[in-house]
Amino acid sequence: MSHSRLYAINFDCHDVRSQAQFWSAVLQQPITFEADGEVVVSAEKGAEPELIFVAVPDDKVVKNRLHIDLAPDDRDAEVERIVGLGARRVDVGQTGDETWVVLADPEGNEFCILSAR
């Protein structure tokens, strides 16, 4: 029987190098491939899933329908660290009672920092 595996998560962006550097720092994983208009971040070369940053001319306009959740040991310390890397807090309709914090990367892609798991 045929099956699929999660190979990569692609980010459409304007500045592929800057976005890859941001996510490389967030995940503490290296940039493993670079070419014109494409940069890859992964745990090591060939490790899956990869984060692939691809150059596109389009602007991000609305809230993402798919986002990344990060599960740190210390949510508040991780929020502070990632904001220091260039993320910003964003409001996507939170009530204030959530156990997670919503941030956006430098090009506006939302992601969540969860409470410790």
C-alpha positions, 0 to 999 in steps of 0.5 A: 500500500502506498503512503506519504511522509512529511518531507518539508514545510514550505514558506513563501517569502520575499527575503529567503535568506533572512527568513531562513536565518530567523527560523534557523536561530529559532529552531537552533538548526543549521541552514543546510542548502542555499540556491537562488530563491531557495534556502533550506533549514533542517536538523542536518543535511537530508533530515526531514522534515525540512523548512524550505524558504522559497522566493515569491513576489506576493505579499502575505495578506491574511492570517495563516490557515496552517501554522507551526506550534513550538513546545519549549521547556519555558514558554515565557523565556522562549517568547522573550528569546524569539522576540529578541530574534525579530518576531513580534506578538500578534493578535489573531483573536485571542481571549487572554486565557490561552496557554499559548502565545501567538507570534509572527516571524519577520514576514508576518507568518503566525506561529504559537509558543505553547506552554511546557508540555 
